């Protein structure tokens, strides 16, 4: 497990899937995700079986919030499409528990995973995509140290319109510079 001040990141278990299905069927949660179709437990179980075939480094990690002596699952995040040759990966995150929104948990979880990716996996570049209709997500990524690289114009069609998507990244050298400043 990877521990932070208020959170921990742990491996995903099959018993987590019912909560994932609840989140993925909530339009507010999926508004800024590439998800546009209802999810069933059968669909999520099939996804889980496929996920187990991936490299352990590309499996989602559960984000849990310390609640007294217990832990409450509030979301998940993962590194995807890791290129060991180029030492880069894409990051994806969802905070599914709406009661945990706007409290900095996404930023802390991203910082934990990025530190792990740089310090333990020897990656150099972590990047992500964020819809321009998602200012809360963008602020989270900026607070975690991500910088804008460019914009994919009208690259997503959702809610009857095209949406621009910003590409953001953080480099291991950014992390080192920030730590030394």
Backbone as numpy.savetxt, mean C-alpha at the origin, in Angstrom:
# Nx Ny Nz CAx CAy CAz Cx Cy Cz
7.71 -10.07 11.88 6.88 -8.89 11.88 7.76 -7.65 11.88
7.19 -6.59 11.35 7.88 -5.31 11.29 7.10 -4.36 12.20
7.77 -3.84 13.23 7.10 -3.01 14.23 7.44 -1.54 14.06
6.43 -0.70 14.23 6.60 0.74 14.29 6.13 1.24 15.64
5.95 2.55 15.73 5.52 3.14 17.01 4.10 2.72 17.37
3.20 2.79 16.38 1.80 2.49 16.65 1.30 1.27 15.90
2.08 0.81 14.92 1.64 -0.23 14.00 2.60 -1.39 13.95
2.11 -2.48 13.39 2.99 -3.56 12.98 2.51 -4.08 11.63
3.43 -4.61 10.88 3.14 -5.24 9.60 3.39 -6.73 9.79
2.43 -7.54 9.39 2.57 -8.98 9.54 2.08 -9.69 8.28
2.43 -10.97 8.20 2.01 -11.78 7.06 0.49 -11.93 7.04
-0.04 -12.00 5.85 -1.47 -12.20 5.63 -1.84 -13.65 5.92
-2.97 -13.85 6.58 -3.50 -15.17 6.87 -4.86 -15.32 6.19
-5.24 -16.56 5.89 -6.55 -16.82 5.27 -7.68 -16.25 6.13
-7.52 -16.27 7.43 -8.57 -15.77 8.34 -8.79 -14.27 8.20
-7.88 -13.56 7.52 -8.04 -12.12 7.29 -9.00 -11.81 6.14
-9.27 -12.79 5.31 -10.01 -12.54 4.06 -11.41 -11.96 4.25
-12.20 -12.40 5.23 -13.54 -11.79 5.35 -13.50 -10.27 5.52
-12.53 -9.78 6.27 -12.41 -8.33 6.43 -12.00 -7.67 5.11
-11.10 -8.31 4.37 -10.72 -7.79 3.05 -11.94 -7.68 2.15
-12.79 -8.71 2.15 -13.98 -8.70 1.30 -14.89 -7.55 1.70
-15.05 -7.32 2.99 -15.87 -6.18 3.44 -15.30 -4.88 2.90
-13.98 -4.68 3.04 -13.36 -3.46 2.55 -13.51 -3.31 1.05
-13.27 -4.39 0.32 -13.28 -4.32 -1.15 -14.68 -4.19 -1.74
-15.69 -4.32 -0.91 -17.06 -4.09 -1.34 -17.61 -2.76 -0.84
-16.76 -1.95 -0.25 -17.15 -0.63 0.24 -16.71 0.42 -0.79
-17.65 1.07 -1.47 -17.28 2.04 -2.51 -16.38 3.17 -2.03
-16.52 3.58 -0.76 -15.64 4.63 -0.25 -14.20 4.15 -0.16
-14.00 2.90 0.22 -12.66 2.34 0.34 -12.03 2.15 -1.04
-12.82 1.69 -1.99 -12.26 1.36 -3.32 -12.28 2.53 -4.29
-12.76 3.69 -3.86 -12.88 4.83 -4.76 -11.56 5.17 -5.45
-10.43 5.02 -4.76 -9.14 5.37 -5.35 -8.29 4.14 -5.66
-8.95 3.01 -5.85 -8.27 1.77 -6.24 -8.74 1.34 -7.61
-7.99 0.45 -8.23 -8.35 -0.06 -9.55 -9.44 -1.13 -9.47
-10.25 -1.09 -8.45 -11.28 -2.09 -8.23 -12.62 -1.47 -8.62
-13.36 -2.17 -9.45 -14.62 -1.63 -9.89 -15.73 -2.66 -9.96
-15.52 -3.80 -9.31 -16.49 -4.89 -9.40 -16.61 -5.54 -8.02
-17.81 -5.95 -7.60 -17.97 -6.57 -6.29 -17.12 -7.83 -6.12
-16.68 -8.07 -4.88 -15.86 -9.23 -4.53 -16.67 -10.19 -3.68
-16.51 -11.49 -3.93 -17.11 -12.53 -3.10 -16.01 -13.23 -2.31
-16.40 -14.02 -1.32 -15.40 -14.81 -0.59 -14.73 -15.81 -1.53
-15.49 -16.37 -2.48 -14.88 -17.30 -3.43 -13.80 -16.61 -4.25
-14.09 -15.40 -4.73 -13.11 -14.63 -5.49 -11.87 -14.35 -4.65
-12.09 -13.96 -3.40 -10.97 -13.63 -2.52 -10.16 -14.87 -2.18
-10.83 -16.01 -2.01 -10.11 -17.27 -1.77 -9.25 -17.66 -2.97
-9.77 -17.46 -4.17 -8.98 -17.74 -5.39 -7.77 -16.81 -5.45
-7.99 -15.52 -5.14 -6.88 -14.58 -5.12 -5.82 -15.02 -4.11
-6.27 -15.45 -2.93 -5.35 -15.87 -1.87 -4.49 -17.06 -2.32
-5.11 -18.04 -2.97 -4.36 -19.20 -3.45 -3.30 -18.77 -4.47
-3.66 -17.86 -5.36 -2.68 -17.34 -6.33 -1.58 -16.55 -5.65
-1.95 -15.78 -4.63 -0.98 -14.97 -3.91 0.08 -15.84 -3.25
-0.32 -17.02 -2.77 0.63 -17.93 -2.12 1.69 -18.45 -3.09
1.43 -18.34 -4.39 2.40 -18.78 -5.39 3.45 -17.71 -5.69
3.20 -16.48 -5.25 4.14 -15.38 -5.47 5.33 -15.49 -4.52
6.37 -14.76 -4.84 7.51 -14.63 -3.95 7.02 -14.07 -2.62
7.63 -14.52 -1.52 7.22 -14.02 -0.20 7.37 -12.51 -0.09
8.26 -11.94 -0.89 8.50 -10.49 -0.83 7.40 -9.69 -1.52
6.58 -10.36 -2.33 5.50 -9.67 -3.04 4.12 -10.02 -2.49
4.09 -10.64 -1.34 2.81 -10.94 -0.70 2.40 -9.76 0.17
1.11 -9.43 0.18 0.66 -8.31 1.01 0.97 -8.53 2.48
1.22 -7.44 3.16 1.39 -7.45 4.61 0.19 -6.75 5.22
-0.29 -7.30 6.30 -1.42 -6.72 7.02 -0.90 -5.59 7.90
-1.62 -4.48 7.90 -1.31 -3.35 8.78 -2.20 -3.49 10.00
-1.56 -3.58 11.17 -2.32 -3.69 12.41 -1.97 -2.54 13.35
-2.99 -2.04 14.00 -2.88 -0.94 14.95 -2.93 -1.52 16.37
-1.99 -1.06 17.21 -1.99 -1.50 18.61 -3.23 -0.93 19.30
-3.96 -1.79 19.96 -5.16 -1.40 20.69 -5.07 -2.04 22.07
-4.41 -1.35 23.00 -4.16 -1.94 24.32 -3.17 -3.08 24.18
-3.59 -4.27 24.61 -2.75 -5.47 24.49 -3.00 -6.19 23.18
-3.99 -5.75 22.41 -4.39 -6.43 21.18 -3.97 -5.65 19.95
-4.21 -6.24 18.80 -3.91 -5.61 17.51 -5.17 -5.64 16.66
-5.46 -4.52 15.99 -6.63 -4.40 15.12 -6.15 -4.23 13.69
-6.64 -5.08 12.79 -6.28 -4.98 11.38 -6.99 -3.77 10.77
-6.21 -2.87 10.12 -6.81 -1.67 9.53 -6.55 -1.56 8.03
-5.68 -2.40 7.48 -5.40 -2.32 6.05 -4.31 -3.28 5.65
-3.81 -3.09 4.44 -2.69 -3.90 3.96 -1.88 -3.10 2.97
-0.66 -3.54 2.75 0.20 -2.93 1.74 1.15 -3.98 1.23
1.73 -3.69 0.07 2.66 -4.67 -0.51 3.59 -4.00 -1.51
4.66 -4.72 -1.76 5.55 -4.39 -2.87 5.17 -5.32 -4.01
5.09 -4.79 -5.22 4.67 -5.58 -6.38 5.70 -5.44 -7.49
5.73 -6.42 -8.35 6.60 -6.38 -9.53 8.03 -5.98 -9.16
8.58 -6.67 -8.16 9.95 -6.37 -7.75 10.90 -6.75 -8.87
11.76 -5.82 -9.22 12.85 -6.08 -10.17 14.14 -6.13 -9.37
14.67 -7.33 -9.17 15.91 -7.48 -8.42 17.08 -6.93 -9.22
16.98 -7.00 -10.55 18.04 -6.46 -11.40 18.14 -4.96 -11.25
16.99 -4.28 -11.28 16.98 -2.81 -11.21 16.77 -2.31 -9.79
16.54 -3.24 -8.87 16.35 -2.94 -7.45 15.20 -1.96 -7.22
14.07 -2.24 -7.88 12.90 -1.37 -7.74 11.63 -2.21 -7.56
10.59 -1.55 -7.03 9.30 -2.21 -6.84 8.21 -1.16 -6.77
7.00 -1.58 -7.12 5.84 -0.72 -6.97 5.20 -0.98 -5.61
4.70 0.07 -4.98 4.03 -0.05 -3.69 2.54 0.16 -3.86
1.77 -0.64 -3.15 0.32 -0.47 -3.10 -0.15 -0.54 -1.66
-1.15 0.24 -1.31 -1.66 0.28 0.06 -3.15 0.55 0.05
-3.83 0.00 1.05 -5.22 0.36 1.31 -5.42 0.36 2.83
-6.00 1.44 3.32 -6.47 1.49 4.70 -7.97 1.25 4.60
-8.39 0.05 4.93 -9.79 -0.33 4.75 -10.70 0.10 5.88
-10.15 0.24 7.07 -10.95 0.68 8.22 -11.07 2.20 8.18
-12.25 2.68 7.84 -12.44 4.11 7.67 -12.23 4.88 8.98
-12.42 4.22 10.12 -12.17 4.89 11.40 -10.68 5.19 11.59
-9.82 4.56 10.78 -8.37 4.78 10.87 -7.88 5.80 9.84
-8.78 6.37 9.06 -8.38 7.35 8.05 -7.97 8.67 8.73
-7.07 9.39 8.05 -6.65 10.74 8.45 -5.97 10.79 9.82
-5.27 9.72 10.18 -4.56 9.69 11.46 -3.08 9.37 11.29
-2.60 9.34 10.04 -1.18 9.11 9.79 -0.76 7.65 9.77
-1.70 6.73 9.86 -1.34 5.32 9.86 -0.79 4.86 8.50
-1.36 5.38 7.43 -0.85 5.03 6.10 0.59 5.48 5.93
0.88 6.70 6.37 2.25 7.22 6.28 3.20 6.36 7.08
2.82 6.03 8.31 3.71 5.20 9.15 3.92 3.82 8.54
2.86 3.21 8.02 2.99 1.88 7.42 3.91 1.92 6.20
3.76 2.95 5.37 4.61 3.09 4.19 6.06 3.29 4.61
6.30 4.14 5.60 7.67 4.36 6.06 8.29 3.07 6.57
7.52 2.25 7.28 8.04 0.97 7.76 8.42 0.05 6.60
7.52 -0.04 5.59 7.80 -0.93 4.47 8.96 -0.42 3.62
9.02 0.88 3.40 10.11 1.46 2.60 11.45 1.23 3.30
11.50 1.45 4.60 12.74 1.21 5.35 13.16 -0.26 5.23
12.21 -1.16 5.36 12.48 -2.59 5.21 12.99 -2.90 3.80
12.35 -2.30 2.80 12.74 -2.54 1.41 14.17 -2.07 1.14
14.53 -0.92 1.68 15.88 -0.38 1.47 16.91 -1.10 2.33
16.62 -1.30 3.61 17.61 -1.83 4.55 17.76 -3.35 4.49
16.67 -4.06 4.21 16.72 -5.52 4.25 16.69 -6.17 2.87
15.96 -5.59 1.95 15.85 -6.17 0.61 16.83 -5.57 -0.38
17.52 -4.51 0.03 18.50 -3.83 -0.80 17.88 -3.25 -2.07
16.64 -2.81 -1.98 16.03 -2.12 -3.11 16.51 -0.68 -3.13
16.41 -0.05 -4.29 16.88 1.33 -4.44 15.74 2.30 -4.71
14.69 1.84 -5.41 13.60 2.73 -5.82 12.26 2.06 -5.55
11.39 2.78 -4.85 10.02 2.34 -4.62 9.13 3.39 -5.28
8.18 2.94 -6.08 7.33 3.89 -6.79 5.87 3.48 -6.61
4.99 4.41 -6.93 3.56 4.16 -6.82 2.81 5.06 -7.78
1.55 4.73 -7.93 0.63 5.56 -8.72 -0.45 6.10 -7.78
-0.85 7.35 -7.99 -1.92 7.93 -7.18 -2.83 8.75 -8.11
-4.13 8.50 -8.01 -5.09 9.26 -8.80 -5.02 10.72 -8.39
-5.17 11.62 -9.35 -5.20 13.03 -9.00 -6.47 13.40 -8.23
-7.43 12.51 -8.21 -8.66 12.72 -7.43 -8.49 12.25 -5.98
-7.26 11.91 -5.59 -6.99 11.37 -4.25 -5.98 12.26 -3.51
-6.38 13.47 -3.12 -5.43 14.35 -2.44 -4.98 13.81 -1.08
-5.83 13.07 -0.38 -5.44 12.50 0.91 -4.30 11.50 0.72
-4.41 10.65 -0.30 -3.34 9.70 -0.60 -2.05 10.40 -0.97
-2.17 11.42 -1.80 -0.97 12.14 -2.23 -0.24 12.78 -1.03
-0.99 13.39 -0.11 -0.37 13.97 1.09 0.34 12.90 1.90
-0.28 11.74 2.01 0.33 10.63 2.74 1.67 10.25 2.12
1.69 10.11 0.79 2.93 9.71 0.11 4.00 10.78 0.23
3.60 12.04 0.13 4.58 13.13 0.27 5.17 13.14 1.68
4.32 12.93 2.70 4.82 12.89 4.07 5.79 11.73 4.28
5.59 10.65 3.53 6.48 9.48 3.62 7.77 9.68 2.82
7.87 10.79 2.07 9.10 11.09 1.35 9.05 10.88 -0.15
7.89 10.51 -0.69 7.78 10.28 -2.13 7.73 11.61 -2.87
8.30 11.61 -4.07 8.33 12.80 -4.93 7.64 12.50 -6.25
7.03 13.54 -6.80 6.36 13.42 -8.08 7.38 13.20 -9.19
7.13 12.20 -10.04 7.97 11.95 -11.22 7.30 12.43 -12.50
5.99 12.25 -12.57 5.28 12.64 -13.77 3.81 12.24 -13.69
3.11 12.51 -14.77 1.67 12.27 -14.82 1.32 11.42 -16.03
0.53 10.40 -15.79 -0.06 9.61 -16.86 -1.42 10.24 -17.14
-1.50 10.95 -18.26 -2.71 11.71 -18.56 -3.87 10.79 -18.92
-5.02 11.04 -18.27 -6.27 10.33 -18.55 -6.06 8.83 -18.70
-5.32 8.25 -17.78 -4.98 6.83 -17.92 -5.95 5.87 -17.24
-6.86 6.40 -16.42 -7.85 5.57 -15.74 -9.23 6.08 -16.08
-10.16 5.15 -16.37 -11.54 5.52 -16.60 -12.35 4.98 -15.43
-12.93 5.89 -14.65 -13.68 5.50 -13.47 -14.77 6.53 -13.23
-15.93 6.06 -12.83 -17.06 6.94 -12.54 -17.44 7.78 -13.75
-17.31 7.20 -14.94 -17.75 7.87 -16.16 -16.81 8.95 -16.68
-15.58 8.99 -16.18 -14.64 10.00 -16.68 -13.21 9.47 -16.61
-12.35 10.12 -17.36 -10.93 9.78 -17.34 -10.23 10.55 -16.23
-9.28 9.89 -15.59 -8.57 10.47 -14.46 -7.07 10.43 -14.75
-6.39 11.54 -14.48 -4.94 11.57 -14.55 -4.37 10.84 -13.34
-3.24 10.18 -13.56 -2.59 9.43 -12.48 -1.15 9.93 -12.36
-0.78 10.32 -11.15 0.59 10.76 -10.88 1.44 9.57 -10.48
2.67 9.56 -10.96 3.67 8.56 -10.57 4.61 9.25 -9.59
4.81 8.61 -8.44 5.68 9.15 -7.40 6.69 8.08 -7.01
7.84 8.52 -6.50 8.84 7.54 -6.08 9.67 8.08 -4.92
10.37 7.16 -4.29 11.36 7.48 -3.28 12.57 6.59 -3.57
13.76 7.14 -3.42 15.00 6.41 -3.65 15.69 6.14 -2.32
16.49 5.11 -2.29 17.24 4.81 -1.06 18.16 5.97 -0.71
18.64 6.69 -1.70 19.48 7.86 -1.43 18.67 9.00 -0.85
17.38 9.11 -1.20 16.50 10.09 -0.56 16.40 9.79 0.92
16.24 8.54 1.24 16.12 8.11 2.62 17.39 8.46 3.41
18.54 8.20 2.81 19.81 8.49 3.47 19.95 9.99 3.68
19.64 10.78 2.66 19.75 12.24 2.78 18.81 12.76 3.85
17.59 12.22 3.90 16.63 12.69 4.88 17.11 12.35 6.29
17.70 11.18 6.46 18.19 10.77 7.78 19.38 11.60 8.23
20.18 12.09 7.28 21.36 12.87 7.62 21.04 14.34 7.84
19.91 14.80 7.32 19.57 16.22 7.42 19.22 16.63 8.83
